[in-house]
Amino acid sequence: MEMSELRSFALAYLKWAGSGAQSRLAHEAGLPGGTLSRFLSGKNLPDQYRMPLQLAVARSFPMEARNAA
């Protein structure tokens, strides 16, 4: 998944999940909250966090919610 796609995927999940989801997502993916915050605001994500973040969002974001977003 490209960085822009991953960012859009994560932002769609966070919009759907609501309050506190960003902290839970960072914890689930095993990355620092500040790193996730910077990534969501447009900065690059270090390569070692790319797949863990993608998997964490995929586990947390039900398919029916993805299709509705």
Buried (B, 14 or more C-beta within 10 A) or exposed (E): BEEEEBBEBBBBBBEBBEEEBBEEBBEBBEBEEEBBEEBBEEEEBEEEBBEEBBEBBEEBBEEEBBEEE
